[in-house]
Amino acid sequence: CIRDRYQPGRESPDNIEKRDKALDALKKAYEIDPTNKEIIYSLGDMYDKIRDFEEAEKMYLKIVEMEPTKMENYYVVAQFYTRYAGGTEEEATDGGKTPFQKAEEMYMRRIEVDPEDPKGYAYIAQFYDNLTPIPEFDKANNFHMIRAKREPDNAEVWYAIGVNRWAKAHRLQNMISAAEQKKLADESEAALQKAIEMDPSYPEPYAYMSVLNRSLKARLWPENAARLTQEAAQWAEKFQVARKREADRRRVEQELRGIR
């Protein structure tokens, strides 16, 4: 029953008792069957929930050791480290590495296991794109570009590049020159246009073409602001049309699956 489960963050005596019972049960199960992946993962997850970093890390790394060729294991461990990485300046754990550095290392280990798999580059690019408070935009873009070489016809890759270049110019507008921002705006537009050419039915690039024109290009080229704002509205309309078509397509697919 969900109501009987431990709820992280609640310090009531009843909830603490549930935590202790769940942890004891998992420890006993692990003692009985120390090679059971489900038990190891569940125990790692439990340690993670109670913020016992060291014990959780041991369990998650054990899964990687047991299945070194299973790609999703690296992603699970990298995500675990990311939850403890408050940025690039957090304190180092044992071994002299911060959770941030360990997350980077795990994403790279995943790439090393299968360097031809584009997903590995997508995962680490997403990691750098989502860092707080300030993403590592250029590191992320480097991996987006490596992925693009392996999937040159994938519209999603070029969409990700377009968003990355826009985000850097927009987020760092008070830290980088107008000339660099203009260069980033051009790179963003080229990537988004490429995504649209590859897959005209893909809605998101239209949305970001609108955002790019309205929030960035109109500011950087104020002499063309009226035209760029109008183009932004046109791109927004195209996004709505593409999104409706996508929703209609999914509905038809669901109906066909229901008929079958």
N, C-alpha and C positions, 0 to 999 in steps of 0.2 A: 504494500500500500504506500502510495506517495507520501501520505501524511505521516507515516512512520519513519521516513528517511531523514538522515541528517541534512540540515540546511546550513550551508556555509555562511558565516557572518553573524549568526544568532548565538548569543552567549547565555541563553536560558539553561538552567540545570537539566531540564528534560532534553534539550537539544545536545548538550555536552555528553549526556549519558548515551544518546543514540550514536554520537560520533565515536565514543570509546568502544561501544559494542561492535560497531561496524568495523573499526580498525582492528580490534582483537580477532574478529571472525576472519578477516582477510589475512592477517598474519598467520593464523593457524592453518588456513587453506594453503598458504604459500609454503609453510613448513612441510605439509603433507605432499604437495606437488609443486616443487620449485621450478619446474619447466613448463608449467601451464601458462600460456601467453595471456589468456583472458584474466587469470588471477593476477599475474604480474602487472598487467595494464590497470586493472581495477585498484590494486594496491597503490600503484603510482598515482593514479587519479585521486585516490583518497588522501594521500600525503600532500598532493598538490592543493586539494581543497582546504586542508588545514594549514597551508603555507609552510610545510616542512620541505624546504627546497632540496636539501641534501638527500633525504631519503627518497623523495619523488624522483630526483635525478638518477639515483642508482637503479630504480625500477625501469625508468624509460630507456636508459642506456642499455640495460640488460636485453630489452626487446630488440634493439638495433643489433646487438652482438649475436642474438639468436637467429635473426633473419636479416643479414647484411645486404641482401639483394632485393629486399622488399622496399620499394621506393617510399611508400606512404609512412613508413616508420620514421624516416628522417624528418619528414614534414611534421609529424606529431611531436617529436623531440624539439625541433626548432621552434614550433609554436609554444611549447612549454617554456623554453628560455625567453621567448619574446614577452610572455606575460610578466616576467620578472625584470624585464629590461625597460627601465624608465627613460631611456635615452642612451647616450654614449658615455655618460659620466657616473653611472651607478657604481657601487663598490664591487670590487672583485670578490668572487667566491673562491673556494679552494682551487688550487692550481694556478692562481694568479690571473684568471680571466674573468671578465664580467659576464653576466648573462647575455648582454648584447653581443659580446665577442663570441660567446659559445653558440649563440643563434646563427651568427654569420658562418661560423665554422661548420655547423651542422648542415646548413643550406649548401655550402660548398662540397661537403662530403657526399651529399646526394647527387650533385652534378658529376663528381668524380666517378661515382659508381656507374653512371650512364650519361656520358657527356653529349650524346646525340639526342637525348630526350628533351624536347623544348620545354616541358613542364618544369624542369629543374630551374631553368632561367626565369620562367614566369614567377615561380615562388619567391626567389630571392629578390627579383625586381619589385614584387609586391611588398616584400618586407621593407626594403629601403623607401618605397613610396609612402608607406604608412607610418614611418617613424614619427615620434613626437618629441619635442614640440616642432622641430623642423625636419622634414624628410631629407634623405640623401638623394636629391633629384638626379644628379649626374651619375652616381653609382647605379641607381635604378635604371636609368636610360641606357647605360652601357649593356646591361643584361637584356633589356628590351631589344636592343639592336642585335645582340647575338641570337636571341630567339627569332628575330625577323629573318636572319640569314638561313635559319633552319625551316622556317615557315613563311616564306616570302609572300604567299598568297592568302595568308590568314588575316582577315580584316580586323579581328580583335587585337592583334599585335600592334597594328598601326594606330588603332584607336587608343591603345594604352600609351603609345609614344606621343600622340597628339595631346593627350590629357597631361602627361608628365611635363612636356615642354610648356604648356599653358600654365600649369600649376607653379612651376619654378618662377616664371615671369610675374605671375600674379601675387604669389606669396612673398617673393623677395623684392618687390618693386622698390622698396626703400633702401635696399642693400646693393642693388646692381644698377648699372648705367642704363639709360634709355636705349642706347645702341644695342646693348646685349638683350634687352627686353624685346626689341624689334626683331632681332635675329631669332629669338625663341618663338615669337609670334609667327614668324614665317615658317619655322620648322613645324610648329604645331599645326598650322593650316595645311601644309603639304602632307603631313601624316594623316590628318583627318580626311582630307580629300582622297587620299589613296584608299583609306578604309571604305569610303563611300563608293568609289569606283569598283572596288572588289566585290562589295556586297551592298547594293542599293537598298536592300530590305532591312538592313541593320539600323535600328533607330538611334542608338546612342551617339554616333558621330555627328548626326545632324544637330543634336542638342548642344554638343560642345562647340560646333561651328557657330551656333548662336551665342553661346557664352563668350567664346573667343572674340567675336566682333564687338559685342556689347561691353564686356568688362575690360578688355585689353586693347584691342586695335583702335577703338574709338578714343581711348585715352592717349595712346601713343601717336595717333595721327588725327589730332583734333580738327584739322582742316577738312577731313573726310568724315567727321563724326555723324553727320545727318545720313549720309549714304550707308555707312557701316551699321548704324542703328536700324535702318530699314532692312538691310540684308540680314541682320540678326533676327528680326521678326519673321522674315521669309524662311530662314533656317528652322526657326521654332515651329512654324507651320508644317514644314516637311517632316520634322520629328514627330509631330502629332499624327500625321498621316501614316508614317512608317510604323509607329507604335500601334495604331489601330489595326493595320494590316497584320502585324505580328500577333496581336491578341486574337484576331479573327482566325488566323491560321492555326493557332494553338487550340482554339475552341473546336474547329472542324476536326483536328487530329484526335481530340478527346472523344468527340462524338463517334468518329469512325472506330476508335478502340472499343467504345461501348457497344457498337453494333456487332463487332466481331466476337 
